Amino acid sequence: MRKVVLTFGLICGIITAALVWLVTGWLCDGNVIDLDYAMFVGYAAMLIALTMVFFGIKSYRDNYGGGQITFWKGLQIGILISLIGGVLYWAGATSYSLTHPGFDERFTAKFTEHTTNKLRAKGAHQSEIDQALKDSESMMAMLKNPVIFFLVCLMEFLPVGIIVTLVSAALLRRKELLPAAAG
């Protein structure tokens, strides 16, 4: 199981880290896409990377399980792959920040401006806008703590990983679904 989890977890994580660099770096930091779209593209990128959960569970079923796998074993494999992917998601985000000086400040300013513009467009009172600014500043200050940033990254990534794992484990416990090639 270790080989499958490490192989597919690392592939998932490398895809995730590369897509974080693309979405966060070149698209968002380069003002190519709006923050609302960046979030959508970011979660779509996570889903693409998390297809490795499905393939990892299938690989274990076909190569080590004799064409069968229980839901619980699939769940275990999928969660472990997702955890590795989540850690590399954090590593990708952190490395982007470290290799692009000033990114955190630019992102904070962009996020704050985006939030206040949305509130103004809604016709919010100045007190709401001021509170949103205060909340933004405290959130960004909190994210400068590496432990909190790590936990936030896992909280973004793991729910998607858990959903993909549940679906994959449920589907792949049926040996008729994509059976291993006879050979």
Helices and strands as residue ranges (DSSP letters): H 2-20, I 21-29, H 35-49, H 51-63, H 71-99, H 103-122, H 126-143, H 146-172
